[in-house]
Amino acid sequence: MATHNTTVSPSIARLARRIPKGTWDTHMHVVDPGAFPLDKAAQYQPSAHTLDDAHAFLSQLGIQKMVIVQPSIYGNDNSCTLDGLRQLGLTNGRAVVQFDPDATSAEQLREWHELGVRGVRLNFKSVGAELDAKSLAASMHKYADAVRALGWVLELYIALEDVHLLEPVVPKVGGVKICIDHFGHPSPSSLSAARTAQDLPGFSSLATLLEQGQTWVKISASYRLDKDPRHPVIESLCRELVRLRPDRCVFATDWPHTRFDGLDVGPYLEVILGWVEQEGVPLQQVLVQNAEDLFDV
């Protein structure tokens, strides 16, 4: 097992008193390069962050329920993610995998479903993919057709600036839930040029998709957007999303914060919970109920 600092920071201790019982961390990763070799195309080499390590961190917050999301460094080999899911079990675990829809059978998907898999991740942001409307639509339709009967989520890690490409596609992939990671991850240049969320390229498209009801968004990983936990544009973005569709926002820690070694995520999570409450939305809804709806608990 990897050894990581589990000292409880003051912000984590404060969070533990606020987080409701039954909270789901809807976006975390399990990584163990020694037991499960990385994909040859992996763009970074992390240290091991096992399920035991995840429990050590999340138990400080009183969180036992987790959605393990397949990281880009494992490509379509879900072995590490599924190993973690088997250990969690259906009561406390769900997973989002990656696969090739042309090479994965319906029987394989059904086996994964019975373990607790409830989504497939289409990761464009981490790998720096350049998107165009035609290829994105084709990919969305292909994955939607593969998972529709199972009720899975299409989870997209996509730049906010590219969300406009989803507007004409999402209504046509009926019967499939869509979830957009990490606030849509606006670029640093977009954040620096904006005064409010309304100024961010792609925000109006994200708002439209949320209003239509088929799309969820993860209010998570704000530390990836800017070092300032209270960045005013990120605050505006979070509060606008929660105000618009409080039933379509889900919470996540994004543990183990890959490529941000040594991060104290507590201050970032504290302000996100504060913004939710300032919009008059109960934490129980965002941290528990919405997660249960999205991931078929």
C-alpha atoms as one frame of an Amber mdcrd trajectory, in Angstrom:
protein
   0.000   0.000   0.000   1.228   3.504  -0.805   1.965   5.791   2.135   0.455
   9.282   2.011   0.105  12.039   4.577  -3.304  11.703   6.219  -2.911  14.559
   8.731  -6.305  16.225   9.112  -6.119  19.900   8.101  -8.367  22.414   9.889
 -10.451  22.855   6.736 -11.005  19.095   6.391 -12.062  18.926  10.044 -14.580
  21.728   9.470 -15.891  20.029   6.348 -16.497  16.781   8.215 -18.978  18.591
  10.435 -20.938  19.880   7.420 -21.026  16.962   4.996 -24.322  15.040   5.197
 -24.536  11.358   5.952 -24.792   9.356   2.737 -22.685  11.792   0.681 -21.208
  10.441  -2.533 -17.830  11.549  -3.820 -18.839  11.342  -7.477 -15.344  11.719
  -8.916 -12.234  10.068  -7.508  -9.552   7.795  -8.939  -7.740   4.665  -7.848
  -4.225   4.323  -9.242  -1.709   1.546  -8.580   1.002   1.411 -11.279   2.796
  -1.463  -9.529  -0.177  -3.806  -9.634  -1.838  -2.375 -12.741   0.619  -1.025
 -15.365  -0.249   2.267 -16.997  -1.234   2.648 -20.611   1.764   3.127 -22.928
   0.334   6.498 -23.975  -0.025   7.767 -20.385   0.909  11.436 -20.241   2.111
  11.402 -16.633   3.471   8.915 -14.091   1.651   9.110 -10.734   2.548   7.391
  -7.502   0.186   4.736  -6.181  -3.109   5.940  -4.708  -4.965   2.841  -3.628
  -8.489   2.323  -2.359  -7.059   2.077   1.162  -5.531   5.518   0.647  -8.877
   6.814  -0.621 -10.628   5.498   2.490  -7.964   7.115   4.679  -8.660  10.505
   3.088 -12.417  10.337   2.623 -13.099   8.881   6.042 -11.786  12.173   7.453
 -14.802  13.764   5.747 -17.199  11.028   6.802 -17.571   9.849   3.180 -17.825
   6.118   2.465 -19.596   6.223  -0.911 -17.497   6.740  -4.031 -17.726   6.801
  -7.807 -14.377   5.566  -9.139 -13.679   7.258 -12.467 -11.287   5.714 -14.970
  -8.265   8.027 -15.359  -6.717   8.772 -18.747  -3.441   7.077 -17.747  -5.118
   3.645 -17.906  -6.744   4.135 -21.299  -9.349   1.423 -21.914  -7.845  -1.028
 -19.404 -10.301  -0.764 -16.513  -8.637  -3.408 -14.339  -7.582  -1.047 -11.542
 -10.916   0.789 -11.484 -12.900  -2.460 -11.430 -10.695  -3.918  -8.701 -11.530
  -0.918  -6.538 -15.219  -1.219  -7.370 -15.287  -4.892  -6.372 -13.797  -3.954
  -3.007 -16.356  -1.194  -2.461 -19.389  -3.237  -3.440 -22.750  -1.984  -4.660
 -23.755  -0.287  -1.404 -20.839   2.143  -1.402 -19.482   1.984  -4.936 -20.129
   2.944  -8.521 -17.680   3.328 -11.408 -17.275   5.098 -14.721 -15.133   3.185
 -17.218 -13.631   3.689 -20.656 -14.018   1.273 -23.552 -14.021   0.979 -27.313
 -17.666   0.612 -28.391 -16.578  -1.224 -31.545 -14.684  -3.869 -29.563 -16.775
  -4.309 -26.404 -19.681  -6.730 -26.315 -23.075  -6.166 -24.737 -22.288  -9.119
 -22.472 -19.147  -7.414 -21.190 -21.065  -4.215 -20.485 -23.725  -6.191 -18.622
 -21.039  -7.874 -16.462 -19.640  -4.470 -15.572 -23.132  -3.163 -14.852 -23.709
  -5.950 -12.334 -20.506  -4.901 -10.544 -21.755  -1.313 -10.277 -20.466   0.419
 -13.403 -22.897   3.174 -14.352 -21.094   5.271 -16.915 -18.502   5.627 -19.638
 -16.016   8.472 -19.724 -15.185  10.341 -22.913 -12.032  12.189 -21.923 -11.075
  14.954 -24.338  -9.547  17.500 -21.975  -6.779  15.411 -20.350  -5.438  14.186
 -23.666  -5.637  17.548 -25.418  -8.013  16.362 -28.135  -9.027  18.855 -30.808
 -12.758  18.457 -31.318 -14.924  19.024 -34.341 -18.695  18.826 -34.505 -18.902
  15.844 -36.843 -16.527  13.495 -34.998 -17.903  14.460 -31.579 -21.471  13.764
 -32.700 -20.493  10.403 -34.185 -18.687   9.389 -30.987 -21.566  10.493 -28.756
 -24.114   8.531 -30.792 -21.960   5.403 -30.826 -21.437   5.407 -27.056 -25.056
   6.316 -26.375 -26.246   3.381 -28.461 -23.922   1.066 -26.517 -25.096   2.072
 -23.028 -28.679   3.293 -23.452 -30.292   0.003 -22.434 -28.230  -0.016 -19.230
 -29.175   3.518 -18.231 -25.533   4.591 -18.029 -24.129   8.107 -17.998 -21.981
   9.564 -20.765 -19.419  11.445 -18.692 -17.528  14.080 -20.636 -14.282  15.755
 -19.682 -14.494  18.560 -22.178 -13.354  22.185 -22.238 -16.124  24.693 -21.573
 -15.139  26.431 -24.798 -16.167  23.266 -26.688 -19.506  22.704 -24.962 -21.312
  24.551 -27.753 -20.552  21.493 -29.917 -22.793  19.447 -27.622 -25.892  21.615
 -28.009 -27.159  20.045 -31.260 -26.062  16.533 -30.234 -27.388  15.952 -26.720
 -31.105  16.201 -27.605 -30.580  13.574 -30.319 -29.050  10.972 -27.995 -32.254
  10.503 -26.060 -32.522   8.160 -23.121 -28.936   8.747 -21.985 -27.804  10.981
 -19.132 -24.899  13.346 -19.811 -22.506  14.604 -17.138 -19.855  17.262 -17.674
 -16.791  17.142 -15.414 -15.266  19.923 -13.326 -17.515  22.900 -14.117 -16.756
  22.325 -17.802 -13.119  23.306 -17.068 -12.876  26.807 -18.579  -9.391  27.711
 -19.757  -7.138  30.062 -17.746  -7.346  32.643 -20.538 -11.153  32.545 -20.441
 -11.159  33.007 -16.672  -8.726  35.913 -16.776 -10.764  37.715 -19.444 -14.136
  37.240 -17.746 -15.849  39.194 -14.987 -18.703  36.731 -14.435 -19.720  33.275
 -15.633 -21.824  34.901 -18.332 -18.614  36.098 -20.015 -17.107  32.611 -20.305
 -17.180  31.069 -23.793 -19.424  28.015 -23.620 -21.313  29.002 -20.486 -24.533
  29.816 -22.325 -24.413  26.400 -24.017 -23.860  24.647 -20.692 -26.785  26.576
 -19.221 -28.998  25.561 -22.128 -28.086  21.897 -21.724 -28.771  21.991 -17.990
 -32.132  23.641 -18.557 -33.108  20.851 -20.935 -32.690  18.398 -18.065 -30.648
  15.630 -19.715 -27.308  17.044 -18.549 -25.645  17.156 -15.120 -22.452  18.994
 -14.111 -19.834  18.211 -11.476 -19.016  21.156  -9.247 -15.556  19.847  -8.566
 -11.806  20.321  -9.017 -11.878  24.111  -8.868  -8.198  23.928  -7.886  -7.510
  22.824 -11.475  -8.998  26.082 -12.729  -7.133  28.556 -10.513  -5.013  28.585
  -7.352  -7.399  30.976  -5.603 -10.194  28.996  -3.890 -12.357  32.126  -3.949
 -11.728  33.139  -7.540 -14.664  35.467  -8.314 -15.428  34.027 -11.750 -15.354
  30.451 -10.443 -17.705  31.577  -7.663 -20.006  33.112 -10.261 -19.855  29.927
 -12.343 -20.657  27.667  -9.405 -23.490  29.812  -8.108 -25.032  30.296 -11.540
 -25.067  26.538 -12.157 -26.535  25.758  -8.741 -29.119  28.521  -9.116 -30.103
  27.353 -12.583 -30.519  23.618 -11.912 -29.833  22.628  -8.302 -31.083  19.147
  -9.202 -28.407  18.717 -11.869 -25.278  19.524  -9.838 -23.177  16.836  -8.132
 -20.218  17.102  -5.754 -16.779  15.509  -5.898 -13.377  15.795  -4.236 -11.399
  14.730  -7.353  -9.064  12.786  -5.022  -6.105  12.102  -5.345  -5.600  15.425
  -7.147  -3.223  14.055  -9.760  -0.551  16.481 -10.943  -1.208  18.641  -7.848
   0.906  16.776  -5.303   0.655  18.068  -1.736  -2.583  19.988  -2.348  -4.819
  20.753   0.637  -8.165  20.491  -1.126 -10.076  21.503   1.992 -10.298  25.262
   1.307 -11.589  24.621  -2.223 -14.291  22.220  -1.015 -15.280  24.555   1.828
 -16.056  27.471  -0.436 -17.955  25.285  -2.924 -20.231  24.044  -0.137 -20.624
  27.632   1.021 -21.657  28.791  -2.441 -24.235  26.002  -2.646 -25.729  26.966
   0.708 -25.702  30.671  -0.157 -27.977  29.840  -3.094 -30.432  28.316  -0.622
 -29.811  24.752  -1.811 -29.511  22.023   0.846 -26.227  20.121   0.812 -28.298
  16.958   1.149 -29.646  17.534  -2.349 -26.337  18.116  -4.110 -24.133  15.699
  -2.148 -26.609  12.857  -1.707 -29.846  12.973  -3.702 -28.479  14.211  -7.029
 -25.657  11.656  -6.959 -28.130   8.874  -6.255 -30.264   9.968  -9.203 -27.337
  10.300 -11.609 -25.600   7.033 -10.750 -28.662   4.840 -10.246 -28.283   4.188
  -6.531
